[in-house]
């Protein structure tokens, strides 16, 4: 299935209105590349596909993630509205809302399974790009976190070392294979 994940890209819902610019959004059934170019914007009247998920990361400068933007996305018909704030202390840092009867309902859990997307989204402490902190991650249906590209590379390197060691145990020089 084709999909498109836009980051800091405007979603244009009407030619005479300014775009809504979430931190990220996911549209299913939409090609990732548009006319051999990266997309500069997402124009709903051309795509005819409402984003399935919109992500807002709350920064130091609050941008109405819990009020106005939530209403705008509901009016568009965005199925999932995800808000993440690393600074929240008394409330959950990750909120996943599902559109039900034109209103968003907060979904319970971490991670939260998104059946229409075929993924779960959640937050957990980890290291990415050399920075250890809480990050957002994708999860499978059983709640197992998908590894980051860095983690996949590290696991492949470890597997290659184990295989090379096994070959040496068998009297085969791994460098002679090729």
NUKOLMI-442450 format. One line per field, with one value per residue (C-alpha): residue number from 1; residue in three letters; z, x, y. Coordinates in steps of 0.25 Angstrom, whole numbers, plus 2048, in hexadecimal, padded with zeros to 3 digits. Example, Ala and Ser with C-alpha at 12.3 -4.5 7.8 and 13.67 -1.06 7.14 Angstrom:
<nodes>
num [1|2]
residuo [Ala|Ser]
z [81F|81D]
x [831|837]
y [7EE|7FC]
</nodes>
This chain:
<nodes>
num [1|2|3|4|5|6|7|8|9|10|11|12|13|14|15|16|17|18|19|20|21|22|23|24|25|26|27|28|29|30|31|32|33|34|35|36|37|38|39|40|41|42|43|44|45|46|47|48|49|50|51|52|53|54|55|56|57|58|59|60|61|62|63|64|65|66|67|68|69|70|71|72|73|74|75|76|77|78|79|80|81|82|83|84|85|86|87|88|89|90|91|92|93|94|95|96|97|98|99|100|101|102|103|104|105|106|107|108|109|110|111|112|113|114|115|116|117|118|119|120|121|122|123|124|125|126|127|128|129|130|131|132|133|134|135|136|137|138|139|140|141|142|143|144|145|146|147|148|149|150|151|152|153|154|155|156|157|158|159|160|161|162|163|164|165|166|167|168|169|170|171|172|173|174|175|176|177|178]
residuo [Unk|Unk|Unk|Unk|Unk|Unk|Unk|Unk|Unk|Unk|Unk|Unk|Unk|Unk|Unk|Unk|Unk|Unk|Unk|Unk|Unk|Unk|Unk|Unk|Unk|Unk|Unk|Unk|Unk|Unk|Unk|Unk|Unk|Unk|Unk|Unk|Unk|Unk|Unk|Unk|Unk|Unk|Unk|Unk|Unk|Unk|Unk|Unk|Unk|Unk|Unk|Unk|Unk|Unk|Unk|Unk|Unk|Unk|Unk|Unk|Unk|Unk|Unk|Unk|Unk|Unk|Unk|Unk|Unk|Unk|Unk|Unk|Unk|Unk|Unk|Unk|Unk|Unk|Unk|Unk|Unk|Unk|Unk|Unk|Unk|Unk|Unk|Unk|Unk|Unk|Unk|Unk|Unk|Unk|Unk|Unk|Unk|Unk|Unk|Unk|Unk|Unk|Unk|Unk|Unk|Unk|Unk|Unk|Unk|Unk|Unk|Unk|Unk|Unk|Unk|Unk|Unk|Unk|Unk|Unk|Unk|Unk|Unk|Unk|Unk|Unk|Unk|Unk|Unk|Unk|Unk|Unk|Unk|Unk|Unk|Unk|Unk|Unk|Unk|Unk|Unk|Unk|Unk|Unk|Unk|Unk|Unk|Unk|Unk|Unk|Unk|Unk|Unk|Unk|Unk|Unk|Unk|Unk|Unk|Unk|Unk|Unk|Unk|Unk|Unk|Unk|Unk|Unk|Unk|Unk|Unk|Unk|Unk|Unk|Unk|Unk|Unk|Unk]
z [800|7FD|808|80A|817|817|821|823|816|814|812|809|80B|803|7F8|800|80E|813|816|823|826|82F|834|82C|825|81E|812|80D|7FF|7FA|7F3|7FA|7EE|7E5|7D7|7DA|7E5|7F3|7F7|7FC|801|802|7FB|7FF|7F2|7EA|7F3|7F7|803|811|819|822|82E|832|83C|844|84D|857|858|862|85A|85B|84E|852|851|85B|856|848|840|846|841|833|832|836|82C|821|825|82A|831|83B|841|849|853|85A|864|86B|875|87B|889|88F|882|878|86F|863|860|854|850|847|83F|843|83F|83B|849|84E|858|860|85E|86A|86B|867|85C|855|84A|83D|835|829|828|82C|836|845|84A|857|85F|867|86B|862|85A|84C|845|852|85A|866|869|867|858|850|84A|841|846|841|844|850|856|852|84E|840|840|83B|82F|839|841|834|82F|83D|83D|82F|833|83F|837|82D|838|83E|830|82E|83B|838|82A|831|83B|82F|829|81F|81D|81B|813|808|805|7FB]
x [800|805|806|80C|812|813|81C|81A|812|805|7F8|7EF|7E0|7DB|7E1|7DE|7E2|7F0|7F5|7F5|804|805|813|80F|804|801|7F9|7F6|7F3|7FC|809|815|81B|813|818|826|827|826|819|819|80B|7FF|7F3|7E6|7DE|7E9|7EB|7DD|7E3|7E1|7EE|7EB|7F4|7F9|805|807|813|811|81D|821|818|80A|803|7F4|7F7|7EC|7E1|7E1|7E9|7E1|7D4|7DA|7DF|7D1|7CA|7D3|7D0|7DE|7DC|7E7|7ED|7FA|800|80D|813|820|81D|810|811|803|7FD|801|80C|806|7F7|7F1|7E3|7DA|7CF|7C1|7B4|7BC|7C3|7D0|7D0|7DD|7E2|7E8|7F6|804|806|7F8|7F5|7F0|7E9|7E6|7F5|7FA|803|804|80A|810|81B|826|834|83F|84C|84B|855|85E|853|84D|83F|830|82D|821|821|819|814|80E|801|807|80C|81B|823|828|837|83D|846|852|84D|84B|85A|85F|858|85D|86B|86A|864|86F|87A|873|873|882|885|87E|885|892|88E|88C|899|894|89A|88E|897|899|88A|885]
y [800|80E|818|825|82B|83A|842|851|852|85A|853|85B|859|865|86E|87A|876|875|867|85F|85B|84F|84A|83D|836|829|827|818|815|821|820|825|82C|836|838|833|83F|83F|845|854|853|84A|84F|848|84C|845|839|836|82F|834|831|825|82A|838|83A|846|847|852|85C|866|870|86A|86A|866|857|854|85E|864|85A|84F|855|858|849|844|84D|847|839|835|827|828|835|832|83C|83A|843|83F|84A|845|840|83E|839|82F|834|82C|82E|826|82B|823|82A|825|82C|838|839|834|82A|827|819|812|80B|80D|808|80A|801|808|7FD|805|808|7FA|800|805|812|814|81A|814|817|814|819|81F|827|826|82D|825|82A|826|824|821|813|80A|7FD|7F0|7EA|7E2|7EF|7EC|7F9|7F9|7FC|809|809|80A|7FE|7F6|7F9|7F6|7E9|7E5|7E8|7E0|7D4|7D6|7D5|7C8|7C2|7C5|7BF|7B3|7B1|7B3|7A8|79F|7A2|7AC|7BA|7C3|7CC|7C1|7C0|7CA]
</nodes>
